[in-house]
Amino acid sequence: MTAPGGLFEDSDFDYEARIMLGAAACGVGDIGPVLATIDRIADGDAQSWFEAWTSLAADFAARGERALAAGHADTAWWALVAASQYYGKATVFIDGMTDQSVFLPTFRTHRACWDRAVDVSNGRHVRVPVPYEGRELPGYLLRPDASGAARPTLVVTNGSDGTLPSLLSYGASEALARGWNAFLFDGPGQQSMLFEHQVPFRPDWEAVLTPVIDTLADRADVNGQALVGYGISQGGYWITRALAFEHRLRAAVTDPGVVDVSASWTAALPQPLLELLDAGRREEFDALVRAHADPARARTLAFRSKPYASDNLFDLLNEVRQYQVRDVVEYITTPLLVLDPADEQFFPGQPRELFDLLPGAKQLMEFTQGLGANGHCQPTGRRLTHTAMLDYLADHLPTRAD
């Protein structure tokens, strides 16, 4: 069923379309082109979705280049960021397409538009790679200007499949508007680290967040005493886990609160399979999965399992069960704002569970359907989210007296 005010009957299409409207409200692209593109998409048709968004992306990329040639760098930046966002969004249902070979070329075009936007920012945005276990994580320090002034910095931990330009509409734009920096990066299993380098997720995100903070704290354009954090979607798990070990952030936000990532995997698992999984009976589990094989579910599973190290379902579920914070939450000392939207579809009930588990300074913030800010990560309530969460973070920044 379509949600009230729904854009598609297909619930996944509807949710992703709402994300694009929320992004437009935050200045990434524009609402009219998004609505016009939605109108051209056949409900539930992955090929139609891909073609509509890539067409819009190409239009904006061309607009960006024309603006740059005419000397309008700010317009070029805006158009190229939008193009990057639209190319990225085009790929979300590629697992449902007959020809999936278009994924990597489209991803690379999406990323090229993003890097082009960084290049035309007149020095406001700079690449800041993060040393990580013998390699580098791609990082970008977005600054409100090119002065190099030391500023409070919002460190954003992405979710399982979000793009870098999408993070502008997940708090980074609002941080810049307040005169803060925002730091965006690809961690293990995220975006370029997965698609270009085949580096999978890891549950112990402190091994990622700590080198990020080490890198930022040494920069003259970052106030190392005014670092704050934000985790979006599955990033809500990662940042919470990391805070048990990394204590240099003044405050953080988890959107939504996540206690156990595996709950979204096992919730729909038939009881006989769940019992075999719990009992560690792999051969019987695998045999039962084969006996009830479904091609559509197999494609979805293959897509969702890409960022993990395991590809066998039994091993995968046991791996994902490591992604929980119950064992470490008692060590968190960082003030944490837990966001709790109505109709949370991936981690229902977990924001309240996390809030109850947290031992120290904490706050729970609810978002409602009445304000149109319901659903996972409040896709059409992003400005409501940003103002509230950044106010919370600002209240924990050091004052001159500190």
N, C-alpha and C positions, 0 to 999 in steps of 0.2 A: 504493500500500500504506500502511496505517496504521503509524505508528511504534510501537515497543514501548510499551504502556500508552496507546495512542492513543485519542482521543475521537471522531474521525471518520475515515471512509475517505478523504474528500476532504482532501488534504494541506494546502490553504490554510485550510480550516475548522479542521482540527486545530491548526495553528500559532496561529491567532487565538484559539482556545479556550484554548490553553496560556498565552497572554499574559494572559488574564483570570484564570486561576488564580494566576499569578505576581503579578498586581496585588492580588488578595485577600490573598495571603500577606504583602503589604506594607501592608495596612490599607486599601486602596481597595476598598470593598464588603466582601463576605463570601464564603467558599468555598461554603457551602450554596446560596445563591441562584444562584451561577454554575453549579454542577452541575445544579441543577433547571432552569435556563434551557437549558443544553446538551441536556438530556433532551427538551426540547420542540422542538428544531430538527431538521428533516428534512435528512439528510446531503446537502450540496451544493446545497441549495435556498436561493437568495439571498433570496427573499421571506420564507421561514420564518425565516431568520436575522434579518432586519430586524424582523419583527413580535415575535419573542421578546425581543430586547434592548430595543426601545422600550417594550414592556410592563413589563419589569423597571425600566427607567429611570423611567417614570412613577410606579411604585410608590415608588421611593426618593425622587423629588422630592416626592411628597405626604408621605412620612414626614418629610422635612426641614422642610417648612412646618409640619407639626403640632408637631414638636419645638420650632421657633422660637416658635410661638404659646404653647407651654407654658413658655417661658423656658429651654429647654435648648439653648443656642447651640452647644456642642461637638457634640452629637448632630446638630443641624441641619447643621453644617459637614460632618461625616462623610457624612451621607446625601446632601447636595447634590453633594459631590465624586463620590460613587459614581454618582449619577444622570447627572452630566455624562459620566463615563467610559462608562457604558452607552449613552447616546445617541450618543456618538462612535463606539463600537464597532459600533453598528447600521448605520453607513453604509459599512463597509468593502467590502461586496459589492454596493453599489447599481448598479455598472456591469453586473451580471448580472440586474437586475430590468427588467421591462417598463416600469414607470412610474418614471422616475428623477427626476421633478419633486419627489419628497419629500426630495431631498438637502438643498437649502438651508434649508427650514424646520426640518429635523431638526438640521442644523448649528447654526442659530441658537438652537434650544432647548437644545442641548448647551452652547453658550457662555453662554447666560443662566444656566444652573445653575451653571456655573463662577464667573461674576461674582457670583452670589448667595452662593456659598460664601465668596468673598473678602470680601463685605460683612458677613457674620455672624461673621467671625473675631476679633471683639473687638480689632481694630487690629493683629493679628499680621501680616496680609498686606496689602500696599499696592500700588496700581497705580503703576508707574514707567515712563512712556512714554520711548522712546529716540528722540532726534532723528536722522533718517535721510534725507538727500537731499531736503530740503524737505517731508518728511512725518514721521510718527511711527510707530515700531514699537510695538505693544502689549507692555508688559512688566509682570511681577509679581514683586515682591520678597517672598518668603515668609520670615518671621522666626519664631523659636521663641517669642517673646513681643513685647509692644508697648513694651518698655523703651527702645528706640532705641539700645541699646548697640552699639558698633562690633564687628562679628563677622567671622570668616572667611566667605567667600561662594563657594558652588559655582555657577558660571556654566554653564548647561546649553544646549548646542546640540542642537536636536531633529533628527529624521530627516525623511524625505520626506513622511510622512503621519501621524505621531503627533500625538495631542492633548495639550493642556496638562495635564489631570489624569493622563494616562498617565505624565507625567514624575515624579509623586510616587512611582510604583512603579519608576522608573528612576533612583533615587538621591536625589531631593529629600527624601523622608520621612526617610531615614536621616541626611541632612545636618542636618535640623532636630532629630532626636533627639540629635545630637551637640552641639547648641548653635550650629550654623552657620546662616547664611542660605542660601537657594537662589534663584537668579534664573532665571525662565522667561520666554521671549519668543517671539513669532512673527517669524521673519525672512522675507525675500523668498521667495515661493512656498510658504510654510507657513501652513496653516490660514486665519485671517482675512485675512492679506495676499493670499492667493490667491483664496479664495472670496468675499470682500467687496470686494476692491480690485483683483483681477486683476494683481497684481504677481508676475512669475515668479521662479524660481530664478536665482541667479547663481553662477558658479564661484569668484569671488574673494571668499571669505568674510571676508577681513581688512577689507573695506569695511563689513561688518556687525559683526564682533566688536569692532573698535576703537571705534566709537561706543557700543557696549554698555558696554565697560570705562570709557570716558570718563565715561559717565553714573553708573556705580556708584562710581568712584573719588572723586567729588565729594560723596558722601553721608556724613553723620555716622554713620549706622547700618551702614556698611560699612567694614571695615578694608581700605583700598586696598593694603596691603602683604601681604594674605593672601587673594588671589584665586586660585582654582583652576578648572580647566575640565573639562568632560565632553561628549563627542559621542556620541550614540546612533544606531545604524543608519547611514544616509547622513550623519548628523552626524559620523560618524567620519572621513569625507572632509573635510567643511567645517572642522572644528576643526584637523585636521592641516594643511590648506592655510593657514589663518589664522595658525597658529603660526610659519610661515616669515617672517611680517612683523610680527606683534604679539607682543611679548616680555614683557608685564607679568604674565602668569600664572605663579605659582610652580611649578606642575606641571599636568599634564593627563592625561586618560584617553580613549582612542579605543576604542569598543565597537561593532563589532569594528574592527580595523585595516583601512583602505581605502586602496588605492593608485590604483585606476582604476574609477570608477563605470560607465563604458561597457562593461566586461567582462560585467556582468550583462545588458546589452542585446544584445551581439553574440554571446554564447556559443551561443545557439540559432539564430543566423542561418545559413541554408543557404550553403554554400561559394560558389555562383555569385553570390549577393547580396553576400556579404562581399568578393569580388573586385571587383565593380563599385563598391562603396562605396570600397574602397581606391584604386581607379583614378580616382575622381571622375566616373564616368560616370552622371550623374543620370538622364538620359532613359531609358537602358536599365534602370537600377535600378527606376525608377517603373513601367515597362512590365511588368517581371517580377513586381513586387508586385501589380499589377492583375490579371495573368493567374492568380495563385494566391490571390486574395482569399478570406478566410475571415471570415464575419460575427462569430464569437465572438472571434477574434484582433483584429479591427478594434475591437471594443468595448473589449477590454483595453488595446490600444494607445492608444485615445482617452483612456482613464482615466489611464494612466500618463504620458501626454504633457502633461496639463493644466498642471503646474507649470513647463513649459519654454516658451521663447519660440517654438519651431517646432512646426508641426503636420504638415508633410510628413515622412515617415519618413526619407528621405535627409538632409534638413536636420536633423532631430531627432538622428539618430545622430552627425552631425558636431558638433552642439552638445554632446551629452553627452560626446563625446571630449575636450572641454576640461576635464572634471572628473577631473583626475589630478594627482598630486603629484610625479611623478618629476622634473619640471623645477625644483622649489623645495625639495625635502626637505632639501637640503644646508644650507639657511639656518635650520633649526630648532635652537634652543638650549634650549628648554624641556624639562625632564625629562618623558618621555612613557611611560605604561603602555599597552601594546597588548594588548587582550583577544583571545583566539583560541579560540573554542568548537569542539568537534568537530561535524561535520555542518553546518558553516556553508553555508547554501544559496544565498546571494546573492553573497558575495565569497570563495569558497573559495580557500584558499592565500594570500590577500592579507595577512592579519595577519603571517604569517612574512615575506612579501616586504617589507612596510613596516618591520618590525623590522630586517631586514638593511640596509635603505636608510638608516635613521636614523643621523646622524653622532655624536650626543652621548649624554647620559644617557638610558637606556631600560631597559624591562623588558617581557618577554613573559609573559603569564599564560594558561595553558590551562584550559579547562573541559571536563569529560568526560561521556559518556553514563552512566558508572557512577554518577555523582552526580545524574543527571537534569538536568544543567546544560548539555546540548548544544543545538545549533541556534542560529540567528541571534539574537543578544542574549540568550541563555540565558533563555528565557521562564519556565521553571519552576525557575530557579536564581538568582532575583534577590537574595535575601538573601545568598547566597554571594557574588554579584558585588559588592553594595554594601559589605559589610564589608571585602572585600579592596581594592576600589578606593579607598575612603575612608581606609583605613589608609595606603595608598600616598600619597595626597594629604596626609594629616596629617603624614606624615614629612617633607614638603617645606615645611610652613608655618614661618614665622619663629618663633623662640623669643624670650623676653624679652631674651636677651643680644644678639639681632640688632638 
